[in-house]
């Protein structure tokens, strides 16, 4: 076991122990959003000047108030010859410290900068952690037959490529149904003739039985991109049994937020509700592999990588909780709570609030499926013994008696900075304030859930590099 981490509610197993388990967890890596795009200081890099700025990139995203609402953790400029790989090494260390098995790499191109990121990542994993693997995930929205051949050959020739225990190269193409089962059958047979045997686990946006039935003859299992809603996350518990009728591997999705300023929409995830329910559906529903969607897609704000919010708030909560649920998934039992924690999730605004003017946002956001929008503060408590959870928001104190274990408490959002306490026998065991103010007036809409946590040792508002 590792020493107790003051920002985690459990004591971690060694990486070797977690990697030895048959259950696997990969996080989807999206190459357009590396730690640094341009090797510039954080205050003046492309993220600060363009992606997070309402008028960035020639006001291209002014309708949504800018392209992004979060960014990767900054880094100091490095040698121009090494910064891409060195930053990727940092990301491998971060991901490896969570206990996951590797990245599923969304291959968008076979030349240029995005391809260079793939090659550098394969090499970075080999140098930093040879047991951390990169799963081949060609993006079939843009992948030609000849490009796929190059991807397969490149992965087959690299030791960091993920293979199943029988030595077969794993391929899980995103939007695999862009091509027919017969097309895939021909491609896989061609690779086999070259001596490249593949475990084929196609990834679909959803998993209707008709699609699985048509792909059954060429597939070893199926992956689902999945939903982002709280209720739909809970309903995924039956997917494992459904997939196992057609293939041996079920590759289950787990995702937090889904916020797309570029499209002026978001999906209501109900604080951490969708994230937690998707994890529990994977754990209790017979999933063989889990895909954390995503490590770093900031354009859809599904990232679990440690990041910074729109106003510089540390965002590491989904990362920390992923370590907890990864251990639960792999070890087959809920980890014992060895360190009491309070985690919070809330937005920086009531979603009924619109920008005061159209100076920095000309459009209006909507829920992706016209669903009900949530305006709650949520606390997820990990307790060793019973206690009282207190949330103070807008001058009102609300409490909930909580038993030992995991308790979820929601209260209405209010302007100002919420504060949180765990109280026993009249004494505050944990007491802290949110990093994020709930504003009464806004310039741009931000539907992302801000989050943070604390234990008796203090807040977890920094991120020590592994």
Order of alpha helices (4+ residues) and beta strands (2+ residues): alpha-beta-alpha-beta-alpha-beta-alpha-beta-alpha-beta-alpha-beta-alpha-beta-alpha-alpha-beta-beta-beta-alpha-beta-beta-beta-alpha-beta-beta-beta-beta-beta-beta-beta-beta-beta-beta
